[in-house]
């Protein structure tokens, strides 16, 4: 009798554990679906031009990335631009001299500071990959989504047909003279 109760309790515990995994996945899928539905067709601002430009540092390990330039023609409701989603990356949108800019850091030409070890905690200090695998939008290569805040509500707008400008290759700095 005691064995039957223990087995029943164990089976209930296992079933509840699996149902929790399903619930978490459903919640994540619902959040993604809500963001896709929240894409605004006609935002309260007007964009002038949006383009991106890849860049790479001239020194080994100096980094690489993509600069996205967003020029706003009018912003009647004074929305606050928050983030940009592009090619699997997410970046904060910042104010610049020419409008707004988002800096995406890419994997190419990054500093090799990865710790490789066969010990349990030997690789503890390694940084996670740069790409964000859980972006809520399915985008073409020349599309991005920007998030913005309007009246305390986060909204999303898809920009199509982004223009790619020629790559910037930053030269290496000359060595400092002693």
ZALUMKE-186115 format. One record per residue (C-alpha): residue number from 0; residue in three letters; x, y, z. Coordinates in pm, 1 decimal, always signed. Example, Ala and Ser with C-alpha at 12.3 -4.5 7.8 and 13.67 -1.06 7.14 Angstrom:
REM ZALUMKE-186115
<0,ALA,<+1230.0,-450.0,+780.0>>
<1,SER,<+1367.0,-106.0,+714.0>>
This chain:
REM ZALUMKE-186115
<0,UNK,<+0.0,+0.0,+0.0>>
<1,UNK,<+277.2,+244.3,+95.9>>
<2,UNK,<+464.4,+153.7,-222.6>>
<3,UNK,<+157.1,+238.2,-435.4>>
<4,UNK,<+120.3,+580.0,-268.5>>
<5,UNK,<+487.1,+661.6,-321.8>>
<6,UNK,<+475.3,+554.2,-688.3>>
<7,UNK,<+154.6,+756.2,-742.2>>
<8,UNK,<+308.0,+1062.4,-578.8>>
<9,UNK,<+625.0,+1026.3,-789.9>>
<10,UNK,<+421.2,+993.4,-1112.3>>
<11,UNK,<+216.7,+1304.9,-1026.4>>
<12,UNK,<+538.2,+1497.3,-959.2>>
<13,UNK,<+684.5,+1392.5,-1297.7>>
<14,UNK,<+364.8,+1485.7,-1483.2>>
<15,UNK,<+350.6,+1827.8,-1316.2>>
<16,UNK,<+713.0,+1890.1,-1406.6>>
<17,UNK,<+648.1,+1824.0,-1775.4>>
<18,UNK,<+333.7,+2036.0,-1779.0>>
<19,UNK,<+532.7,+2329.7,-1638.6>>
<20,UNK,<+774.9,+2309.8,-1934.9>>
<21,UNK,<+483.5,+2324.3,-2175.6>>
<22,UNK,<+329.7,+2620.8,-1995.2>>
<23,UNK,<+656.9,+2816.1,-2010.1>>
<24,UNK,<+688.2,+2749.2,-2382.9>>
<25,UNK,<+327.5,+2858.8,-2440.2>>
<26,UNK,<+383.6,+3182.6,-2247.1>>
<27,UNK,<+700.4,+3259.1,-2448.2>>
<28,UNK,<+518.8,+3185.9,-2774.9>>
<29,UNK,<+230.8,+3411.4,-2666.5>>
<30,UNK,<+472.5,+3697.8,-2585.9>>
<31,UNK,<+634.7,+3660.7,-2929.0>>
<32,UNK,<+294.1,+3655.1,-3093.5>>
<33,UNK,<+187.4,+3967.5,-2902.5>>
<34,UNK,<+496.2,+4157.4,-3023.5>>
<35,UNK,<+433.4,+4051.3,-3381.9>>
<36,UNK,<+73.0,+4172.7,-3353.7>>
<37,UNK,<+191.5,+4499.5,-3195.7>>
<38,UNK,<+375.1,+4606.2,-3512.4>>
<39,UNK,<+240.9,+4950.1,-3599.4>>
<40,UNK,<+134.5,+5011.8,-3957.6>>
<41,UNK,<+133.2,+5392.6,-3926.9>>
<42,UNK,<+340.0,+5526.2,-3639.2>>
<43,UNK,<+304.5,+5882.3,-3509.8>>
<44,UNK,<+652.1,+5970.2,-3640.0>>
<45,UNK,<+785.8,+5999.2,-3994.5>>
<46,UNK,<+1124.3,+5859.7,-4094.1>>
<47,UNK,<+1338.4,+6037.8,-4350.1>>
<48,UNK,<+1596.8,+5770.8,-4427.2>>
<49,UNK,<+1733.6,+5462.7,-4257.7>>
<50,UNK,<+2050.1,+5287.5,-4362.3>>
<51,UNK,<+2316.4,+5062.0,-4218.6>>
<52,UNK,<+2689.0,+5036.4,-4258.4>>
<53,UNK,<+2915.1,+4749.7,-4158.7>>
<54,UNK,<+3246.8,+4836.2,-3998.0>>
<55,UNK,<+3561.0,+4653.1,-3896.3>>
<56,UNK,<+3857.6,+4769.5,-3691.4>>
<57,UNK,<+4198.8,+4778.8,-3853.6>>
<58,UNK,<+4369.1,+4583.7,-3576.0>>
<59,UNK,<+4335.7,+4217.1,-3484.8>>
<60,UNK,<+4073.1,+4179.7,-3213.1>>
<61,UNK,<+3955.6,+4540.2,-3253.4>>
<62,UNK,<+3597.4,+4437.8,-3319.9>>
<63,UNK,<+3339.6,+4472.4,-3590.3>>
<64,UNK,<+2975.7,+4558.6,-3616.9>>
<65,UNK,<+2697.3,+4738.8,-3792.5>>
<66,UNK,<+2594.6,+5102.2,-3744.4>>
<67,UNK,<+2229.6,+5171.9,-3822.8>>
<68,UNK,<+2142.9,+5535.0,-3885.6>>
<69,UNK,<+1781.3,+5645.0,-3839.0>>
<70,UNK,<+1683.4,+5991.3,-3958.0>>
<71,UNK,<+1348.5,+6116.7,-3824.3>>
<72,UNK,<+1161.2,+6376.0,-4029.1>>
<73,UNK,<+889.8,+6444.5,-3768.0>>
<74,UNK,<+807.2,+6317.7,-3419.9>>
<75,UNK,<+473.2,+6479.8,-3329.4>>
<76,UNK,<+407.0,+6278.1,-3014.6>>
<77,UNK,<+768.3,+6293.3,-2894.0>>
<78,UNK,<+809.8,+5916.7,-2884.4>>
<79,UNK,<+1124.8,+5779.0,-2721.3>>
<80,UNK,<+1316.2,+5541.3,-2947.3>>
<81,UNK,<+1435.5,+5240.7,-2748.7>>
<82,UNK,<+1586.5,+4945.4,-2939.2>>
<83,UNK,<+1650.4,+4810.6,-3287.7>>
<84,UNK,<+1627.9,+4446.2,-3396.5>>
<85,UNK,<+1832.7,+4353.8,-3703.4>>
<86,UNK,<+1975.1,+4026.1,-3840.2>>
<87,UNK,<+1945.0,+3844.6,-3509.6>>
<88,UNK,<+2094.9,+4129.5,-3306.1>>
<89,UNK,<+1939.2,+4377.0,-3065.8>>
<90,UNK,<+2087.5,+4719.4,-2985.9>>
<91,UNK,<+1984.7,+5031.4,-2798.5>>
<92,UNK,<+1896.5,+5333.3,-3009.8>>
<93,UNK,<+2095.7,+5640.5,-2910.0>>
<94,UNK,<+2074.1,+6006.3,-3006.9>>
<95,UNK,<+2353.8,+6118.3,-3240.1>>
<96,UNK,<+2446.7,+6432.5,-3432.7>>
<97,UNK,<+2270.1,+6300.2,-3742.2>>
<98,UNK,<+1953.6,+6171.8,-3573.6>>
<99,UNK,<+1953.4,+5831.7,-3408.8>>
<100,UNK,<+2198.4,+5543.3,-3423.4>>
<101,UNK,<+2207.1,+5180.1,-3311.8>>
<102,UNK,<+2541.3,+4998.7,-3273.3>>
<103,UNK,<+2530.9,+4623.1,-3335.0>>
<104,UNK,<+2844.0,+4434.6,-3233.0>>
<105,UNK,<+2917.9,+4130.5,-3452.2>>
<106,UNK,<+3139.5,+3824.5,-3404.8>>
<107,UNK,<+3398.1,+3910.2,-3671.4>>
<108,UNK,<+3740.9,+4033.5,-3549.7>>
<109,UNK,<+3659.6,+4015.4,-3177.8>>
<110,UNK,<+3929.1,+3982.8,-2914.3>>
<111,UNK,<+4003.8,+3619.2,-2839.7>>
<112,UNK,<+3974.0,+3609.6,-2462.7>>
<113,UNK,<+3789.1,+3279.9,-2441.0>>
<114,UNK,<+3901.1,+3040.6,-2170.1>>
<115,UNK,<+3918.2,+2679.9,-2286.2>>
<116,UNK,<+3945.7,+2416.6,-2015.9>>
<117,UNK,<+3860.3,+2054.1,-1945.1>>
<118,UNK,<+3787.6,+2131.2,-1577.7>>
<119,UNK,<+3432.2,+2174.0,-1445.8>>
<120,UNK,<+3449.6,+2547.5,-1368.9>>
<121,UNK,<+3743.9,+2631.6,-1596.4>>
<122,UNK,<+3536.9,+2817.3,-1860.0>>
<123,UNK,<+3333.2,+3018.1,-1609.5>>
<124,UNK,<+3455.2,+3362.7,-1725.2>>
<125,UNK,<+3362.3,+3321.5,-2094.2>>
<126,UNK,<+3117.0,+3570.7,-2239.0>>
<127,UNK,<+2799.0,+3442.7,-2407.3>>
<128,UNK,<+2757.2,+3476.7,-2786.1>>
<129,UNK,<+2676.9,+3823.6,-2920.3>>
<130,UNK,<+2370.9,+3721.8,-3125.2>>
<131,UNK,<+2038.8,+3712.4,-2944.8>>
<132,UNK,<+1871.7,+3385.1,-3043.1>>
<133,UNK,<+1533.6,+3476.9,-2893.6>>
<134,UNK,<+1438.7,+3779.6,-3101.6>>
<135,UNK,<+1061.6,+3802.1,-3133.9>>
<136,UNK,<+1056.9,+3900.8,-3501.4>>
<137,UNK,<+1109.5,+3717.2,-3828.0>>
<138,UNK,<+1288.2,+3960.4,-4055.6>>
<139,UNK,<+1438.2,+3962.0,-4403.4>>
<140,UNK,<+1804.4,+4062.5,-4449.3>>
<141,UNK,<+1708.3,+4422.9,-4535.2>>
<142,UNK,<+1443.2,+4471.0,-4263.1>>
<143,UNK,<+1461.2,+4582.1,-3901.7>>
<144,UNK,<+1215.5,+4652.7,-3622.9>>
<145,UNK,<+1250.5,+4946.8,-3390.4>>
<146,UNK,<+1082.4,+4962.6,-3053.3>>
<147,UNK,<+969.0,+5294.6,-2914.7>>
<148,UNK,<+773.8,+5423.2,-2617.9>>
<149,UNK,<+466.2,+5633.6,-2676.1>>
<150,UNK,<+246.7,+5736.7,-2382.3>>
<151,UNK,<+410.0,+5473.1,-2154.7>>
<152,UNK,<+333.5,+5196.5,-2407.8>>
<153,UNK,<+606.0,+5008.5,-2593.4>>
<154,UNK,<+528.5,+4981.8,-2963.6>>
<155,UNK,<+710.5,+4828.9,-3259.6>>
<156,UNK,<+756.1,+4942.7,-3619.1>>
<157,UNK,<+907.4,+4743.5,-3904.8>>
<158,UNK,<+1133.9,+4928.7,-4145.6>>
<159,UNK,<+1160.1,+4761.3,-4485.3>>
<160,UNK,<+1413.9,+4799.6,-4767.1>>
<161,UNK,<+1704.0,+4927.7,-4559.3>>
<162,UNK,<+1987.7,+5071.1,-4762.3>>
<163,UNK,<+2337.3,+4928.3,-4715.0>>
<164,UNK,<+2621.3,+5179.4,-4743.8>>
<165,UNK,<+2980.9,+5069.3,-4822.0>>
<166,UNK,<+3175.5,+4915.4,-4533.8>>
<167,UNK,<+3391.1,+5137.5,-4313.9>>
<168,UNK,<+3735.5,+4998.1,-4246.3>>
<169,UNK,<+3896.7,+5183.6,-3962.5>>
<170,UNK,<+4275.2,+5193.9,-4000.9>>
<171,UNK,<+4493.6,+5090.6,-3713.0>>
<172,UNK,<+4626.9,+5369.6,-3497.4>>
<173,UNK,<+4997.1,+5441.0,-3533.7>>
<174,UNK,<+5207.3,+5317.1,-3242.1>>
<175,UNK,<+5266.0,+5572.5,-2965.9>>
<176,UNK,<+5615.8,+5721.1,-2956.4>>
<177,UNK,<+5793.1,+5693.9,-2618.5>>
